């Protein structure tokens, strides 16, 4: 049971890491949102 929980945590961390890399590369949801807000004002 403890091992299974550890696997889930590893998968969650992996997904979060990918999302952070996408955001930092400038193609993520948040960076697009900030660009949109910047272009409006």
N, C-alpha and C positions, 0 to 999 in steps of 0.2 A: 504493500500500500504506500509506504514511504517512497519507494523507487518510482512508482507511478506518478505521484505528486511532483517529484523532482523532474520527471520527463515533461510534465505539463508546464512547469516553471521555465524549463529550458526552451520549450517551443514558444512560450509567451515572450521571453526575452529576445529570442531570435526575430520574431515578428516586429517587436518594438524597435529593435536595432535596424531592421530594413526600412521601417517607416521613417526613423530619424535620418538615415542615410539619404532617402528620397527627398525629405524636407531640406536637408542641408545642400543637396545638389541643385535646388531651386525649382524642382518640378512638382513639389507637393501641394497639397490643398491649402495649407496655411500661407506658403509663400505666394501662391496665386492670389489668395485673398488680400494679402498685404499690398501686392502690386496693383490690384483693382482699386483698393482704397486710396493708394498713392496717386493713381491716375485721375481719380475723381476730384480730389482736393487740390 
